[in-house]
Amino acid sequence: MTDALIQHHAEQQRFVLKLDGAEALLDYQLSGNCINFHHTFVPMAFRGKGLAEQLVRHGLAWANAQHYQLTASCSYVQKFLS
């Protein structure tokens, strides 16, 4: 899998990676110049393949490029901010 497969759905405030009819998700919420990554989800059949990490790294790279202040209420995303 590559980042090229990750789509940004800005109107829904989420990044999506589509897999065989299923979707892995990274949800965020914008408030001014602050972005809070609050939820990740990977379908059970695709867990353990590094997909959540790909989504998080992609989302963080995008947020950094936008110069957002990063926060994460999702415990998985928090690991990438420390």
mmCIF file of the N, C-alpha and C atoms, coordinates in Angstrom:
data_MODEL
# 
_entry.id   MODEL 
# 
loop_
_atom_site.group_PDB 
_atom_site.id 
_atom_site.type_symbol 
_atom_site.label_atom_id 
_atom_site.label_alt_id 
_atom_site.label_comp_id 
_atom_site.label_asym_id 
_atom_site.label_entity_id 
_atom_site.label_seq_id 
_atom_site.pdbx_PDB_ins_code 
_atom_site.Cartn_x 
_atom_site.Cartn_y 
_atom_site.Cartn_z 
_atom_site.occupancy 
_atom_site.B_iso_or_equiv 
_atom_site.pdbx_formal_charge 
_atom_site.auth_seq_id 
_atom_site.auth_comp_id 
_atom_site.auth_asym_id 
_atom_site.auth_atom_id 
_atom_site.pdbx_PDB_model_num 
ATOM 1   N N  . MET A 1 1  ? 0.842   -1.183 0.000  1.00 0.00 ? 1  MET A N  1 
ATOM 2   C CA . MET A 1 1  ? 0.000   0.000  0.000  1.00 0.00 ? 1  MET A CA 1 
ATOM 3   C C  . MET A 1 1  ? 0.885   1.245  0.000  1.00 0.00 ? 1  MET A C  1 
ATOM 4   N N  . THR A 1 2  ? 0.416   2.270  -0.665 1.00 0.00 ? 2  THR A N  1 
ATOM 5   C CA . THR A 1 2  ? 1.160   3.520  -0.681 1.00 0.00 ? 2  THR A CA 1 
ATOM 6   C C  . THR A 1 2  ? 0.232   4.673  -0.334 1.00 0.00 ? 2  THR A C  1 
ATOM 7   N N  . ASP A 1 3  ? 0.841   5.807  -0.021 1.00 0.00 ? 3  ASP A N  1 
ATOM 8   C CA . ASP A 1 3  ? 0.053   6.990  0.296  1.00 0.00 ? 3  ASP A CA 1 
ATOM 9   C C  . ASP A 1 3  ? -0.819  7.419  -0.873 1.00 0.00 ? 3  ASP A C  1 
ATOM 10  N N  . ALA A 1 4  ? -0.462  7.016  -2.100 1.00 0.00 ? 4  ALA A N  1 
ATOM 11  C CA . ALA A 1 4  ? -1.250  7.401  -3.271 1.00 0.00 ? 4  ALA A CA 1 
ATOM 12  C C  . ALA A 1 4  ? -2.680  6.874  -3.177 1.00 0.00 ? 4  ALA A C  1 
ATOM 13  N N  . LEU A 1 5  ? -2.893  5.836  -2.385 1.00 0.00 ? 5  LEU A N  1 
ATOM 14  C CA . LEU A 1 5  ? -4.221  5.257  -2.241 1.00 0.00 ? 5  LEU A CA 1 
ATOM 15  C C  . LEU A 1 5  ? -5.055  5.974  -1.184 1.00 0.00 ? 5  LEU A C  1 
ATOM 16  N N  . ILE A 1 6  ? -4.452  6.889  -0.451 1.00 0.00 ? 6  ILE A N  1 
ATOM 17  C CA . ILE A 1 6  ? -5.162  7.606  0.607  1.00 0.00 ? 6  ILE A CA 1 
ATOM 18  C C  . ILE A 1 6  ? -5.831  8.838  0.019  1.00 0.00 ? 6  ILE A C  1 
ATOM 19  N N  . GLN A 1 7  ? -7.114  8.957  0.273  1.00 0.00 ? 7  GLN A N  1 
ATOM 20  C CA . GLN A 1 7  ? -7.878  10.099 -0.205 1.00 0.00 ? 7  GLN A CA 1 
ATOM 21  C C  . GLN A 1 7  ? -8.218  11.007 0.970  1.00 0.00 ? 7  GLN A C  1 
ATOM 22  N N  . HIS A 1 8  ? -8.165  12.314 0.712  1.00 0.00 ? 8  HIS A N  1 
ATOM 23  C CA . HIS A 1 8  ? -8.538  13.287 1.730  1.00 0.00 ? 8  HIS A CA 1 
ATOM 24  C C  . HIS A 1 8  ? -9.945  13.775 1.432  1.00 0.00 ? 8  HIS A C  1 
ATOM 25  N N  . HIS A 1 9  ? -10.856 13.534 2.346  1.00 0.00 ? 9  HIS A N  1 
ATOM 26  C CA . HIS A 1 9  ? -12.238 13.996 2.229  1.00 0.00 ? 9  HIS A CA 1 
ATOM 27  C C  . HIS A 1 9  ? -12.391 15.193 3.173  1.00 0.00 ? 9  HIS A C  1 
ATOM 28  N N  . ALA A 1 10 ? -11.965 16.355 2.703  1.00 0.00 ? 10 ALA A N  1 
ATOM 29  C CA . ALA A 1 10 ? -11.921 17.547 3.555  1.00 0.00 ? 10 ALA A CA 1 
ATOM 30  C C  . ALA A 1 10 ? -13.298 17.916 4.101  1.00 0.00 ? 10 ALA A C  1 
ATOM 31  N N  . GLU A 1 11 ? -14.337 17.737 3.301  1.00 0.00 ? 11 GLU A N  1 
ATOM 32  C CA . GLU A 1 11 ? -15.690 18.089 3.757  1.00 0.00 ? 11 GLU A CA 1 
ATOM 33  C C  . GLU A 1 11 ? -16.156 17.213 4.915  1.00 0.00 ? 11 GLU A C  1 
ATOM 34  N N  . GLN A 1 12 ? -15.606 16.013 5.015  1.00 0.00 ? 12 GLN A N  1 
ATOM 35  C CA . GLN A 1 12 ? -15.932 15.096 6.115  1.00 0.00 ? 12 GLN A CA 1 
ATOM 36  C C  . GLN A 1 12 ? -14.847 15.107 7.194  1.00 0.00 ? 12 GLN A C  1 
ATOM 37  N N  . GLN A 1 13 ? -13.794 15.870 6.970  1.00 0.00 ? 13 GLN A N  1 
ATOM 38  C CA . GLN A 1 13 ? -12.653 15.938 7.878  1.00 0.00 ? 13 GLN A CA 1 
ATOM 39  C C  . GLN A 1 13 ? -12.115 14.542 8.188  1.00 0.00 ? 13 GLN A C  1 
ATOM 40  N N  . ARG A 1 14 ? -11.717 13.858 7.111  1.00 0.00 ? 14 ARG A N  1 
ATOM 41  C CA . ARG A 1 14 ? -11.156 12.511 7.279  1.00 0.00 ? 14 ARG A CA 1 
ATOM 42  C C  . ARG A 1 14 ? -10.273 12.136 6.101  1.00 0.00 ? 14 ARG A C  1 
ATOM 43  N N  . PHE A 1 15 ? -9.357  11.209 6.396  1.00 0.00 ? 15 PHE A N  1 
ATOM 44  C CA . PHE A 1 15 ? -8.547  10.573 5.371  1.00 0.00 ? 15 PHE A CA 1 
ATOM 45  C C  . PHE A 1 15 ? -9.059  9.140  5.251  1.00 0.00 ? 15 PHE A C  1 
ATOM 46  N N  . VAL A 1 16 ? -9.140  8.642  4.015  1.00 0.00 ? 16 VAL A N  1 
ATOM 47  C CA . VAL A 1 16 ? -9.734  7.332  3.752  1.00 0.00 ? 16 VAL A CA 1 
ATOM 48  C C  . VAL A 1 16 ? -8.788  6.506  2.890  1.00 0.00 ? 16 VAL A C  1 
ATOM 49  N N  . LEU A 1 17 ? -8.620  5.252  3.265  1.00 0.00 ? 17 LEU A N  1 
ATOM 50  C CA . LEU A 1 17 ? -7.885  4.289  2.466  1.00 0.00 ? 17 LEU A CA 1 
ATOM 51  C C  . LEU A 1 17 ? -8.865  3.163  2.155  1.00 0.00 ? 17 LEU A C  1 
ATOM 52  N N  . LYS A 1 18 ? -9.231  3.021  0.876  1.00 0.00 ? 18 LYS A N  1 
ATOM 53  C CA . LYS A 1 18 ? -10.219 2.009  0.478  1.00 0.00 ? 18 LYS A CA 1 
ATOM 54  C C  . LYS A 1 18 ? -9.531  0.680  0.186  1.00 0.00 ? 18 LYS A C  1 
ATOM 55  N N  . LEU A 1 19 ? -10.140 -0.405 0.706  1.00 0.00 ? 19 LEU A N  1 
ATOM 56  C CA . LEU A 1 19 ? -9.580  -1.747 0.597  1.00 0.00 ? 19 LEU A CA 1 
ATOM 57  C C  . LEU A 1 19 ? -10.677 -2.762 0.309  1.00 0.00 ? 19 LEU A C  1 
ATOM 58  N N  . ASP A 1 20 ? -10.711 -3.259 -0.894 1.00 0.00 ? 20 ASP A N  1 
ATOM 59  C CA . ASP A 1 20 ? -11.664 -4.327 -1.234 1.00 0.00 ? 20 ASP A CA 1 
ATOM 60  C C  . ASP A 1 20 ? -13.075 -4.042 -0.714 1.00 0.00 ? 20 ASP A C  1 
ATOM 61  N N  . GLY A 1 21 ? -13.578 -2.854 -0.968 1.00 0.00 ? 21 GLY A N  1 
ATOM 62  C CA . GLY A 1 21 ? -14.928 -2.497 -0.548 1.00 0.00 ? 21 GLY A CA 1 
ATOM 63  C C  . GLY A 1 21 ? -15.038 -2.014 0.887  1.00 0.00 ? 21 GLY A C  1 
ATOM 64  N N  . ALA A 1 22 ? -13.943 -2.069 1.643  1.00 0.00 ? 22 ALA A N  1 
ATOM 65  C CA . ALA A 1 22 ? -13.937 -1.585 3.022  1.00 0.00 ? 22 ALA A CA 1 
ATOM 66  C C  . ALA A 1 22 ? -13.105 -0.303 3.073  1.00 0.00 ? 22 ALA A C  1 
ATOM 67  N N  . GLU A 1 23 ? -13.193 0.405  4.205  1.00 0.00 ? 23 GLU A N  1 
ATOM 68  C CA . GLU A 1 23 ? -12.459 1.644  4.354  1.00 0.00 ? 23 GLU A CA 1 
ATOM 69  C C  . GLU A 1 23 ? -11.730 1.708  5.696  1.00 0.00 ? 23 GLU A C  1 
ATOM 70  N N  . ALA A 1 24 ? -10.474 2.111  5.649  1.00 0.00 ? 24 ALA A N  1 
ATOM 71  C CA . ALA A 1 24 ? -9.729  2.466  6.851  1.00 0.00 ? 24 ALA A CA 1 
ATOM 72  C C  . ALA A 1 24 ? -9.806  3.990  6.955  1.00 0.00 ? 24 ALA A C  1 
ATOM 73  N N  . LEU A 1 25 ? -9.935  4.507  8.175  1.00 0.00 ? 25 LEU A N  1 
ATOM 74  C CA . LEU A 1 25 ? -10.218 5.932  8.357  1.00 0.00 ? 25 LEU A CA 1 
ATOM 75  C C  . LEU A 1 25 ? -9.289  6.588  9.373  1.00 0.00 ? 25 LEU A C  1 
ATOM 76  N N  . LEU A 1 26 ? -9.040  7.871  9.135  1.00 0.00 ? 26 LEU A N  1 
ATOM 77  C CA . LEU A 1 26 ? -8.409  8.752  10.109 1.00 0.00 ? 26 LEU A CA 1 
ATOM 78  C C  . LEU A 1 26 ? -9.264  10.018 10.134 1.00 0.00 ? 26 LEU A C  1 
ATOM 79  N N  . ASP A 1 27 ? -9.945  10.256 11.248 1.00 0.00 ? 27 ASP A N  1 
ATOM 80  C CA . ASP A 1 27 ? -10.832 11.416 11.386 1.00 0.00 ? 27 ASP A CA 1 
ATOM 81  C C  . ASP A 1 27 ? -10.151 12.518 12.182 1.00 0.00 ? 27 ASP A C  1 
ATOM 82  N N  . TYR A 1 28 ? -10.463 13.743 11.799 1.00 0.00 ? 28 TYR A N  1 
ATOM 83  C CA . TYR A 1 28 ? -9.913  14.895 12.508 1.00 0.00 ? 28 TYR A CA 1 
ATOM 84  C C  . TYR A 1 28 ? -10.975 15.977 12.642 1.00 0.00 ? 28 TYR A C  1 
ATOM 85  N N  . GLN A 1 29 ? -10.660 16.963 13.487 1.00 0.00 ? 29 GLN A N  1 
ATOM 86  C CA . GLN A 1 29 ? -11.541 18.110 13.669 1.00 0.00 ? 29 GLN A CA 1 
ATOM 87  C C  . GLN A 1 29 ? -10.689 19.364 13.658 1.00 0.00 ? 29 GLN A C  1 
ATOM 88  N N  . LEU A 1 30 ? -11.099 20.328 12.840 1.00 0.00 ? 30 LEU A N  1 
ATOM 89  C CA . LEU A 1 30 ? -10.404 21.608 12.765 1.00 0.00 ? 30 LEU A CA 1 
ATOM 90  C C  . LEU A 1 30 ? -11.089 22.630 13.651 1.00 0.00 ? 30 LEU A C  1 
ATOM 91  N N  . SER A 1 31 ? -10.278 23.428 14.329 1.00 0.00 ? 31 SER A N  1 
ATOM 92  C CA . SER A 1 31 ? -10.777 24.542 15.122 1.00 0.00 ? 31 SER A CA 1 
ATOM 93  C C  . SER A 1 31 ? -9.756  25.661 15.003 1.00 0.00 ? 31 SER A C  1 
ATOM 94  N N  . GLY A 1 32 ? -10.052 26.624 14.147 1.00 0.00 ? 32 GLY A N  1 
ATOM 95  C CA . GLY A 1 32 ? -9.080  27.680 13.893 1.00 0.00 ? 32 GLY A CA 1 
ATOM 96  C C  . GLY A 1 32 ? -7.839  27.102 13.246 1.00 0.00 ? 32 GLY A C  1 
ATOM 97  N N  . ASN A 1 33 ? -6.676  27.330 13.876 1.00 0.00 ? 33 ASN A N  1 
ATOM 98  C CA . ASN A 1 33 ? -5.415  26.819 13.353 1.00 0.00 ? 33 ASN A CA 1 
ATOM 99  C C  . ASN A 1 33 ? -5.006  25.519 14.035 1.00 0.00 ? 33 ASN A C  1 
ATOM 100 N N  . CYS A 1 34 ? -5.900  24.916 14.788 1.00 0.00 ? 34 CYS A N  1 
ATOM 101 C CA . CYS A 1 34 ? -5.607  23.683 15.525 1.00 0.00 ? 34 CYS A CA 1 
ATOM 102 C C  . CYS A 1 34 ? -6.345  22.508 14.881 1.00 0.00 ? 34 CYS A C  1 
ATOM 103 N N  . ILE A 1 35 ? -5.642  21.395 14.749 1.00 0.00 ? 35 ILE A N  1 
ATOM 104 C CA . ILE A 1 35 ? -6.251  20.175 14.228 1.00 0.00 ? 35 ILE A CA 1 
ATOM 105 C C  . ILE A 1 35 ? -6.123  19.085 15.285 1.00 0.00 ? 35 ILE A C  1 
ATOM 106 N N  . ASN A 1 36 ? -7.230  18.419 15.551 1.00 0.00 ? 36 ASN A N  1 
ATOM 107 C CA . ASN A 1 36 ? -7.262  17.316 16.511 1.00 0.00 ? 36 ASN A CA 1 
ATOM 108 C C  . ASN A 1 36 ? -7.593  16.028 15.767 1.00 0.00 ? 36 ASN A C  1 
ATOM 109 N N  . PHE A 1 37 ? -6.628  15.121 15.738 1.00 0.00 ? 37 PHE A N  1 
ATOM 110 C CA . PHE A 1 37 ? -6.883  13.794 15.169 1.00 0.00 ? 37 PHE A CA 1 
ATOM 111 C C  . PHE A 1 37 ? -7.536  12.967 16.275 1.00 0.00 ? 37 PHE A C  1 
ATOM 112 N N  . HIS A 1 38 ? -8.788  12.585 16.074 1.00 0.00 ? 38 HIS A N  1 
ATOM 113 C CA . HIS A 1 38 ? -9.548  11.992 17.175 1.00 0.00 ? 38 HIS A CA 1 
ATOM 114 C C  . HIS A 1 38 ? -9.987  10.548 16.965 1.00 0.00 ? 38 HIS A C  1 
ATOM 115 N N  . HIS A 1 39 ? -9.762  9.972  15.773 1.00 0.00 ? 39 HIS A N  1 
ATOM 116 C CA . HIS A 1 39 ? -10.257 8.603  15.581 1.00 0.00 ? 39 HIS A CA 1 
ATOM 117 C C  . HIS A 1 39 ? -9.540  7.936  14.412 1.00 0.00 ? 39 HIS A C  1 
ATOM 118 N N  . THR A 1 40 ? -9.103  6.702  14.641 1.00 0.00 ? 40 THR A N  1 
ATOM 119 C CA . THR A 1 40 ? -8.614  5.858  13.555 1.00 0.00 ? 40 THR A CA 1 
ATOM 120 C C  . THR A 1 40 ? -9.425  4.567  13.570 1.00 0.00 ? 40 THR A C  1 
ATOM 121 N N  . PHE A 1 41 ? -9.608  4.006  12.381 1.00 0.00 ? 41 PHE A N  1 
ATOM 122 C CA . PHE A 1 41 ? -10.318 2.730  12.272 1.00 0.00 ? 41 PHE A CA 1 
ATOM 123 C C  . PHE A 1 41 ? -9.766  1.968  11.081 1.00 0.00 ? 41 PHE A C  1 
ATOM 124 N N  . VAL A 1 42 ? -9.485  0.687  11.309 1.00 0.00 ? 42 VAL A N  1 
ATOM 125 C CA . VAL A 1 42 ? -9.092  -0.230 10.248 1.00 0.00 ? 42 VAL A CA 1 
ATOM 126 C C  . VAL A 1 42 ? -9.978  -1.467 10.390 1.00 0.00 ? 42 VAL A C  1 
ATOM 127 N N  . PRO A 1 43 ? -10.625 -1.901 9.298  1.00 0.00 ? 43 PRO A N  1 
ATOM 128 C CA . PRO A 1 43 ? -11.460 -3.105 9.367  1.00 0.00 ? 43 PRO A CA 1 
ATOM 129 C C  . PRO A 1 43 ? -10.653 -4.306 9.875  1.00 0.00 ? 43 PRO A C  1 
ATOM 130 N N  . MET A 1 44 ? -11.301 -5.141 10.640 1.00 0.00 ? 44 MET A N  1 
ATOM 131 C CA . MET A 1 44 ? -10.655 -6.291 11.280 1.00 0.00 ? 44 MET A CA 1 
ATOM 132 C C  . MET A 1 44 ? -9.806  -7.104 10.294 1.00 0.00 ? 44 MET A C  1 
ATOM 133 N N  . ALA A 1 45 ? -10.307 -7.351 9.100  1.00 0.00 ? 45 ALA A N  1 
ATOM 134 C CA . ALA A 1 45 ? -9.598  -8.190 8.133  1.00 0.00 ? 45 ALA A CA 1 
ATOM 135 C C  . ALA A 1 45 ? -8.280  -7.577 7.666  1.00 0.00 ? 45 ALA A C  1 
ATOM 136 N N  . PHE A 1 46 ? -8.099  -6.283 7.863  1.00 0.00 ? 46 PHE A N  1 
ATOM 137 C CA . PHE A 1 46 ? -6.899  -5.606 7.361  1.00 0.00 ? 46 PHE A CA 1 
ATOM 138 C C  . PHE A 1 46 ? -5.973  -5.114 8.470  1.00 0.00 ? 46 PHE A C  1 
ATOM 139 N N  . ARG A 1 47 ? -6.273  -5.458 9.702  1.00 0.00 ? 47 ARG A N  1 
ATOM 140 C CA . ARG A 1 47 ? -5.438  -5.019 10.817 1.00 0.00 ? 47 ARG A CA 1 
ATOM 141 C C  . ARG A 1 47 ? -4.101  -5.747 10.822 1.00 0.00 ? 47 ARG A C  1 
ATOM 142 N N  . GLY A 1 48 ? -3.108  -5.104 11.398 1.00 0.00 ? 48 GLY A N  1 
ATOM 143 C CA . GLY A 1 48 ? -1.783  -5.691 11.491 1.00 0.00 ? 48 GLY A CA 1 
ATOM 144 C C  . GLY A 1 48 ? -0.947  -5.522 10.241 1.00 0.00 ? 48 GLY A C  1 
ATOM 145 N N  . LYS A 1 49 ? -1.401  -4.698 9.299  1.00 0.00 ? 49 LYS A N  1 
ATOM 146 C CA . LYS A 1 49 ? -0.680  -4.503 8.036  1.00 0.00 ? 49 LYS A CA 1 
ATOM 147 C C  . LYS A 1 49 ? -0.078  -3.102 7.929  1.00 0.00 ? 49 LYS A C  1 
ATOM 148 N N  . GLY A 1 50 ? -0.156  -2.324 9.002  1.00 0.00 ? 50 GLY A N  1 
ATOM 149 C CA . GLY A 1 50 ? 0.441   -0.997 8.988  1.00 0.00 ? 50 GLY A CA 1 
ATOM 150 C C  . GLY A 1 50 ? -0.410  0.079  8.339  1.00 0.00 ? 50 GLY A C  1 
ATOM 151 N N  . LEU A 1 51 ? -1.682  -0.206 8.095  1.00 0.00 ? 51 LEU A N  1 
ATOM 152 C CA . LEU A 1 51 ? -2.537  0.762  7.401  1.00 0.00 ? 51 LEU A CA 1 
ATOM 153 C C  . LEU A 1 51 ? -2.851  1.980  8.259  1.00 0.00 ? 51 LEU A C  1 
ATOM 154 N N  . ALA A 1 52 ? -3.104  1.774  9.534  1.00 0.00 ? 52 ALA A N  1 
ATOM 155 C CA . ALA A 1 52 ? -3.376  2.915  10.421 1.00 0.00 ? 52 ALA A CA 1 
ATOM 156 C C  . ALA A 1 52 ? -2.154  3.825  10.468 1.00 0.00 ? 52 ALA A C  1 
ATOM 157 N N  . GLU A 1 53 ? -0.980  3.244  10.530 1.00 0.00 ? 53 GLU A N  1 
ATOM 158 C CA . GLU A 1 53 ? 0.244   4.048  10.547 1.00 0.00 ? 53 GLU A CA 1 
ATOM 159 C C  . GLU A 1 53 ? 0.376   4.866  9.266  1.00 0.00 ? 53 GLU A C  1 
ATOM 160 N N  . GLN A 1 54 ? 0.084   4.264  8.129  1.00 0.00 ? 54 GLN A N  1 
ATOM 161 C CA . GLN A 1 54 ? 0.142   4.996  6.865  1.00 0.00 ? 54 GLN A CA 1 
ATOM 162 C C  . GLN A 1 54 ? -0.827  6.174  6.871  1.00 0.00 ? 54 GLN A C  1 
ATOM 163 N N  . LEU A 1 55 ? -2.047  5.937  7.345  1.00 0.00 ? 55 LEU A N  1 
ATOM 164 C CA . LEU A 1 55 ? -3.032  7.016  7.412  1.00 0.00 ? 55 LEU A CA 1 
ATOM 165 C C  . LEU A 1 55 ? -2.553  8.142  8.324  1.00 0.00 ? 55 LEU A C  1 
ATOM 166 N N  . VAL A 1 56 ? -2.049  7.778  9.496  1.00 0.00 ? 56 VAL A N  1 
ATOM 167 C CA . VAL A 1 56 ? -1.606  8.781  10.460 1.00 0.00 ? 56 VAL A CA 1 
ATOM 168 C C  . VAL A 1 56 ? -0.429  9.579  9.898  1.00 0.00 ? 56 VAL A C  1 
ATOM 169 N N  . ARG A 1 57 ? 0.550   8.912  9.341  1.00 0.00 ? 57 ARG A N  1 
ATOM 170 C CA . ARG A 1 57 ? 1.711   9.626  8.796  1.00 0.00 ? 57 ARG A CA 1 
ATOM 171 C C  . ARG A 1 57 ? 1.288   10.554 7.652  1.00 0.00 ? 57 ARG A C  1 
ATOM 172 N N  . HIS A 1 58 ? 0.374   10.099 6.826  1.00 0.00 ? 58 HIS A N  1 
ATOM 173 C CA . HIS A 1 58 ? -0.132  10.912 5.718  1.00 0.00 ? 58 HIS A CA 1 
ATOM 174 C C  . HIS A 1 58 ? -0.876  12.134 6.262  1.00 0.00 ? 58 HIS A C  1 
ATOM 175 N N  . GLY A 1 59 ? -1.761  11.909 7.234  1.00 0.00 ? 59 GLY A N  1 
ATOM 176 C CA . GLY A 1 59 ? -2.534  13.004 7.820  1.00 0.00 ? 59 GLY A CA 1 
ATOM 177 C C  . GLY A 1 59 ? -1.656  14.013 8.533  1.00 0.00 ? 59 GLY A C  1 
ATOM 178 N N  . LEU A 1 60 ? -0.671  13.545 9.272  1.00 0.00 ? 60 LEU A N  1 
ATOM 179 C CA . LEU A 1 60 ? 0.237   14.453 9.970  1.00 0.00 ? 60 LEU A CA 1 
ATOM 180 C C  . LEU A 1 60 ? 1.076   15.259 8.987  1.00 0.00 ? 60 LEU A C  1 
ATOM 181 N N  . ALA A 1 61 ? 1.525   14.630 7.912  1.00 0.00 ? 61 ALA A N  1 
ATOM 182 C CA . ALA A 1 61 ? 2.303   15.348 6.900  1.00 0.00 ? 61 ALA A CA 1 
ATOM 183 C C  . ALA A 1 61 ? 1.466   16.455 6.268  1.00 0.00 ? 61 ALA A C  1 
ATOM 184 N N  . TRP A 1 62 ? 0.209   16.143 5.967  1.00 0.00 ? 62 TRP A N  1 
ATOM 185 C CA . TRP A 1 62 ? -0.689  17.153 5.404  1.00 0.00 ? 62 TRP A CA 1 
ATOM 186 C C  . TRP A 1 62 ? -0.903  18.293 6.393  1.00 0.00 ? 62 TRP A C  1 
ATOM 187 N N  . ALA A 1 63 ? -1.177  17.967 7.654  1.00 0.00 ? 63 ALA A N  1 
ATOM 188 C CA . ALA A 1 63 ? -1.425  18.988 8.677  1.00 0.00 ? 63 ALA A CA 1 
ATOM 189 C C  . ALA A 1 63 ? -0.193  19.865 8.889  1.00 0.00 ? 63 ALA A C  1 
ATOM 190 N N  . ASN A 1 64 ? 0.980   19.266 8.880  1.00 0.00 ? 64 ASN A N  1 
ATOM 191 C CA . ASN A 1 64 ? 2.219   20.043 9.018  1.00 0.00 ? 64 ASN A CA 1 
ATOM 192 C C  . ASN A 1 64 ? 2.400   20.984 7.831  1.00 0.00 ? 64 ASN A C  1 
ATOM 193 N N  . ALA A 1 65 ? 2.087   20.506 6.626  1.00 0.00 ? 65 ALA A N  1 
ATOM 194 C CA . ALA A 1 65 ? 2.209   21.343 5.433  1.00 0.00 ? 65 ALA A CA 1 
ATOM 195 C C  . ALA A 1 65 ? 1.246   22.533 5.484  1.00 0.00 ? 65 ALA A C  1 
ATOM 196 N N  . GLN A 1 66 ? 0.122   22.366 6.182  1.00 0.00 ? 66 GLN A N  1 
ATOM 197 C CA . GLN A 1 66 ? -0.865  23.436 6.343  1.00 0.00 ? 66 GLN A CA 1 
ATOM 198 C C  . GLN A 1 66 ? -0.535  24.336 7.533  1.00 0.00 ? 66 GLN A C  1 
ATOM 199 N N  . HIS A 1 67 ? 0.510   23.985 8.268  1.00 0.00 ? 67 HIS A N  1 
ATOM 200 C CA . HIS A 1 67 ? 0.959   24.733 9.452  1.00 0.00 ? 67 HIS A CA 1 
ATOM 201 C C  . HIS A 1 67 ? -0.077  24.744 10.575 1.00 0.00 ? 67 HIS A C  1 
ATOM 202 N N  . TYR A 1 68 ? -0.803  23.627 10.709 1.00 0.00 ? 68 TYR A N  1 
ATOM 203 C CA . TYR A 1 68 ? -1.754  23.496 11.812 1.00 0.00 ? 68 TYR A CA 1 
ATOM 204 C C  . TYR A 1 68 ? -1.009  23.139 13.091 1.00 0.00 ? 68 TYR A C  1 
ATOM 205 N N  . GLN A 1 69 ? -1.570  23.552 14.212 1.00 0.00 ? 69 GLN A N  1 
ATOM 206 C CA . GLN A 1 69 ? -1.080  23.113 15.523 1.00 0.00 ? 69 GLN A CA 1 
ATOM 207 C C  . GLN A 1 69 ? -1.679  21.729 15.757 1.00 0.00 ? 69 GLN A C  1 
ATOM 208 N N  . LEU A 1 70 ? -0.835  20.743 16.008 1.00 0.00 ? 70 LEU A N  1 
ATOM 209 C CA . LEU A 1 70 ? -1.277  19.349 16.090 1.00 0.00 ? 70 LEU A CA 1 
ATOM 210 C C  . LEU A 1 70 ? -1.652  18.935 17.507 1.00 0.00 ? 70 LEU A C  1 
ATOM 211 N N  . THR A 1 71 ? -2.805  18.288 17.622 1.00 0.00 ? 71 THR A N  1 
ATOM 212 C CA . THR A 1 71 ? -3.204  17.616 18.854 1.00 0.00 ? 71 THR A CA 1 
ATOM 213 C C  . THR A 1 71 ? -3.848  16.294 18.457 1.00 0.00 ? 71 THR A C  1 
ATOM 214 N N  . ALA A 1 72 ? -3.945  15.404 19.429 1.00 0.00 ? 72 ALA A N  1 
ATOM 215 C CA . ALA A 1 72 ? -4.563  14.105 19.150 1.00 0.00 ? 72 ALA A CA 1 
ATOM 216 C C  . ALA A 1 72 ? -5.269  13.606 20.401 1.00 0.00 ? 72 ALA A C  1 
ATOM 217 N N  . SER A 1 73 ? -6.571  13.425 20.302 1.00 0.00 ? 73 SER A N  1 
ATOM 218 C CA . SER A 1 73 ? -7.293  12.777 21.384 1.00 0.00 ? 73 SER A CA 1 
ATOM 219 C C  . SER A 1 73 ? -7.365  11.269 21.135 1.00 0.00 ? 73 SER A C  1 
ATOM 220 N N  . CYS A 1 74 ? -6.940  10.835 19.963 1.00 0.00 ? 74 CYS A N  1 
ATOM 221 C CA . CYS A 1 74 ? -6.836  9.396  19.648 1.00 0.00 ? 74 CYS A CA 1 
ATOM 222 C C  . CYS A 1 74 ? -5.509  8.881  20.204 1.00 0.00 ? 74 CYS A C  1 
ATOM 223 N N  . SER A 1 75 ? -5.559  7.876  21.052 1.00 0.00 ? 75 SER A N  1 
ATOM 224 C CA . SER A 1 75 ? -4.342  7.368  21.691 1.00 0.00 ? 75 SER A CA 1 
ATOM 225 C C  . SER A 1 75 ? -3.352  6.806  20.667 1.00 0.00 ? 75 SER A C  1 
ATOM 226 N N  . TYR A 1 76 ? -3.837  6.266  19.571 1.00 0.00 ? 76 TYR A N  1 
ATOM 227 C CA . TYR A 1 76 ? -2.925  5.733  18.553 1.00 0.00 ? 76 TYR A CA 1 
ATOM 228 C C  . TYR A 1 76 ? -2.138  6.881  17.909 1.00 0.00 ? 76 TYR A C  1 
ATOM 229 N N  . VAL A 1 77 ? -2.810  7.956  17.572 1.00 0.00 ? 77 VAL A N  1 
ATOM 230 C CA . VAL A 1 77 ? -2.146  9.094  16.931 1.00 0.00 ? 77 VAL A CA 1 
ATOM 231 C C  . VAL A 1 77 ? -1.169  9.763  17.902 1.00 0.00 ? 77 VAL A C  1 
ATOM 232 N N  . GLN A 1 78 ? -1.491  9.762  19.174 1.00 0.00 ? 78 GLN A N  1 
ATOM 233 C CA . GLN A 1 78 ? -0.626  10.386 20.191 1.00 0.00 ? 78 GLN A CA 1 
ATOM 234 C C  . GLN A 1 78 ? 0.792   9.812  20.144 1.00 0.00 ? 78 GLN A C  1 
ATOM 235 N N  . LYS A 1 79 ? 0.902   8.532  19.821 1.00 0.00 ? 79 LYS A N  1 
ATOM 236 C CA . LYS A 1 79 ? 2.221   7.885  19.762 1.00 0.00 ? 79 LYS A CA 1 
ATOM 237 C C  . LYS A 1 79 ? 3.136   8.546  18.733 1.00 0.00 ? 79 LYS A C  1 
ATOM 238 N N  . PHE A 1 80 ? 2.551   9.146  17.695 1.00 0.00 ? 80 PHE A N  1 
ATOM 239 C CA . PHE A 1 80 ? 3.328   9.773  16.630 1.00 0.00 ? 80 PHE A CA 1 
ATOM 240 C C  . PHE A 1 80 ? 3.690   11.218 16.936 1.00 0.00 ? 80 PHE A C  1 
ATOM 241 N N  . LEU A 1 81 ? 3.097   11.779 17.981 1.00 0.00 ? 81 LEU A N  1 
ATOM 242 C CA . LEU A 1 81 ? 3.343   13.168 18.329 1.00 0.00 ? 81 LEU A CA 1 
ATOM 243 C C  . LEU A 1 81 ? 4.378   13.329 19.438 1.00 0.00 ? 81 LEU A C  1 
ATOM 244 N N  . SER A 1 82 ? 4.726   12.250 20.109 1.00 0.00 ? 82 SER A N  1 
ATOM 245 C CA . SER A 1 82 ? 5.656   12.388 21.233 1.00 0.00 ? 82 SER A CA 1 
ATOM 246 C C  . SER A 1 82 ? 7.096   12.272 20.793 1.00 0.00 ? 82 SER A C  1 
# 
